[in-house]
């Protein structure tokens, strides 16, 4: 799924926006405003694996949790933004790896508890570095460049807007500690491939480092 918007969908059970049991690759896309009665308001990965790059998961809700992403499988997330999602509880056994990703401003639940992700029995989170979380629920964000429990995510309070490119995104405001936070050598996905543009298709970096 590339350069797409998946928005305004509802599932009675799991996977309001996307429900996958195979191999999912999501690139340059925005998953927003979706809901599910149980979990995975934005995306539910029920088997297989998912790779998410240069994408936004925003304002999704999971009735029991995993407002942004819920998984029982492996999920690799890099250079993405997860914001404004909500959830009230969940069970997830998947293993999620994050790199160069912002998790902030969930509307209910914690970033790595029920709103953004939830790691239940058998589940775990791993950092590949340079992630930012604005609460303390992502205890695994302890690698090089990680910023955990910070107050300076500074995402645009207007939420999703046309900031250029094929899909809506949430911009960083001046003063965000995510600006230029990633050295050029780390402007890659989890497999080490260079990421030379952002979700809008704008070249990266624009400053001394990647955002």
C-alpha positions in Angstrom: 0.0 0.0 0.0 1.8 3.1 -1.2 0.9 6.8 -1.2 -2.7 6.0 -0.1 -5.2 7.2 2.5 -7.3 4.7 4.4 -9.9 6.7 6.4 -13.3 6.6 8.0 -13.8 2.9 8.1 -15.3 0.8 11.0 -15.0 -2.9 11.8 -17.1 -4.7 14.4 -14.2 -6.7 15.6 -10.6 -6.0 14.5 -8.8 -3.9 11.9 -10.9 -0.9 11.3 -8.6 0.5 8.6 -6.6 -2.6 7.5 -6.8 -6.2 8.6 -3.9 -8.3 7.4 -3.1 -12.0 7.8 -0.3 -12.1 5.3 2.6 -9.8 4.5 1.7 -6.1 4.6 4.0 -3.3 3.3 2.8 0.2 4.0 4.7 3.1 2.6 4.0 6.9 2.3 0.4 6.4 3.5 -2.0 7.8 6.1 -4.3 5.5 8.2 -6.7 7.8 10.0 -10.2 8.1 11.5 -10.8 4.4 11.5 -12.4 2.4 14.4 -12.9 -1.2 15.6 -15.1 -2.7 18.2 -12.3 -4.7 19.7 -8.7 -3.8 18.6 -6.5 -2.5 15.9 -8.5 0.6 15.0 -6.0 1.6 12.4 -4.3 -1.6 11.5 -4.6 -5.2 12.9 -1.9 -7.6 11.9 -3.2 -11.1 12.6 -0.4 -13.3 11.4 2.4 -12.8 8.8 4.3 -9.6 9.3 4.0 -5.9 8.5 6.6 -3.3 7.4 5.5 0.4 7.8 7.7 3.2 6.4 7.1 6.9 6.1 3.5 6.7 7.2 1.1 8.2 9.6 -1.4 6.5 11.9 -3.7 9.1 13.4 -7.0 9.5 15.2 -8.0 5.8 15.0 -9.7 4.1 17.9 -9.8 0.5 19.2 -12.6 -0.5 21.4 -10.4 -2.7 23.5 -7.0 -1.2 22.5 -4.4 -0.9 19.8 -5.9 2.2 18.5 -3.1 2.8 16.0 -1.6 -0.7 15.5 -2.5 -4.0 17.0 -0.5 -7.2 16.2 0.0 -10.8 17.0 2.9 -10.9 14.5 6.1 -9.1 13.7 5.8 -5.4 12.9 8.7 -3.1 11.7 7.9 0.6 11.9 10.3 3.3 10.7 10.2 7.0 9.9 6.6 7.2 10.9 4.2 9.2 13.1 1.6 7.6 15.4 -0.6 10.3 17.0 -4.1 11.0 18.3 -5.2 7.4 18.6 -7.3 5.9 21.5 -7.9 2.6 23.2 -9.0 1.3 26.6 -7.2 -2.1 27.0 -5.9 -4.8 24.8 -4.0 -8.1 24.4 -1.2 -8.4 21.8 1.4 -11.0 21.4 3.3 -9.5 18.6 6.9 -8.2 18.5 7.3 -4.6 17.3 10.5 -2.8 16.3 10.6 1.0 16.0 13.1 3.2 14.4 13.0 7.0 13.7 9.4 7.1 14.7 7.3 9.6 16.7 4.6 8.3 19.1 2.8 11.3 20.7 -0.5 12.9 21.7 -2.7 9.8 22.0 -6.2 10.9 23.1 -6.6 8.1 25.6 -4.3 5.4 26.8 -0.5 5.4 26.6 1.7 5.4 23.6 2.8 1.8 24.1 0.0 0.6 26.3 -3.3 0.7 24.5 -3.5 3.7 22.2 -0.4 3.5 20.0 0.7 -0.1 20.6 0.0 -2.6 23.3 2.3 -5.4 24.3 0.5 -8.1 26.1 1.5 -11.7 27.0 4.3 -12.8 24.8 4.6 -9.4 23.1 7.5 -7.1 23.2 8.9 -3.8 21.8 12.4 -3.2 20.5 14.1 0.0 19.6 16.4 0.4 16.6 17.1 4.0 17.8 16.0 7.6 17.3 12.4 7.3 18.4 10.5 9.9 20.3 7.7 9.3 22.8 5.9 11.9 24.9 5.0 9.6 27.7 6.8 7.0 29.8 4.9 3.9 28.6 7.5 2.9 26.0 10.2 1.6 28.4 12.1 -0.2 25.6 13.0 3.2 24.0 16.5 3.2 25.5 18.8 2.9 22.5 21.0 5.5 20.8 19.0 8.6 19.9 15.8 7.6 21.7 13.9 10.4 23.4 11.4 8.9 25.9 8.9 10.7 28.1 9.7 14.1 26.6 7.4 17.2 26.5 8.8 18.6 23.3 7.2 16.5 20.5 5.5 19.7 19.4 3.2 18.2 16.7 0.9 20.6 15.0 -2.3 20.7 17.2 -4.4 21.1 14.0 -3.6 17.5 13.3 -3.8 16.1 9.8 -3.4 18.7 7.1 -2.3 19.1 3.5 1.4 19.8 4.1 2.2 18.8 0.5 2.4 15.4 -1.1 -0.4 12.9 -1.9 -1.6 12.3 1.7 -2.3 14.4 4.7 0.3 14.5 7.4 0.9 16.1 10.9 3.7 18.6 10.8 6.4 19.3 13.4 6.3 22.8 15.0 9.4 24.9 15.6 11.0 23.8 18.8 10.2 20.1 18.4 13.0 17.9 19.6 12.3 15.7 16.6 13.7 18.3 14.2 17.2 17.3 12.8 17.3 14.6 15.5 18.6 11.8 13.3 22.2 11.9 12.0 22.6 11.3 8.3 24.1 7.8 8.8 20.9 6.7 10.6 18.4 8.1 8.0 17.5 4.6 7.1 14.7 2.0 7.5 15.2 -0.9 9.9 16.9 -2.9 7.1 19.5 -0.1 6.7 18.1 1.2 3.4 18.5 5.0 3.0 15.2 7.0 3.3 15.8 10.0 1.0 12.4 11.5 1.2 9.7 12.0 3.8 6.1 10.9 3.5 5.3 14.0 1.3 8.1 13.1 -1.1 10.2 16.1 0.2 14.0 15.3 0.1 15.5 14.4 3.4 17.4 15.9 5.2 16.3 19.5 5.0 18.7 20.6 7.8 21.7 19.1 9.6 20.0 15.8 10.1 16.7 14.0 9.4 13.5 14.7 11.4 
